[in-house]
Amino acid sequence: MVKVKIFGLLRMDTGLKELELEAQSVKALYPQIMAAAKAAHPGTKVKRKDIDGCIIMINGVQSKKSAALADGDTVMLMSPVRGG
């Protein structure tokens, strides 16, 4: 199992804070996160691209969506913040 922590706008839009999921890579988490978001909030406007654009941290180290996961890893997904 992998612990997934969700932050920023993605948390606000999905209502999800933390999930425990089975996956071999970060990218494999995305469909499961989408399904959990739709189950929690059927009217959610979150799309795959919203998750795809997140900053990814695995066990506190910035990573890529292609990164492999091991049992017990903690993945943090953070929506990028923009402004000026």
PyMOL commands that set and color helices and strands:
alter all, ss='L'
color gray80, all
select helices_A, chain A and resi 8-14+26-40+48-52
alter helices_A, ss='H'
color red, helices_A
select strands_A, chain A and resi 2-7+18-21+55-58+61-63+74-78
alter strands_A, ss='S'
color yellow, strands_A
deselect
rebuild
show_as cartoon
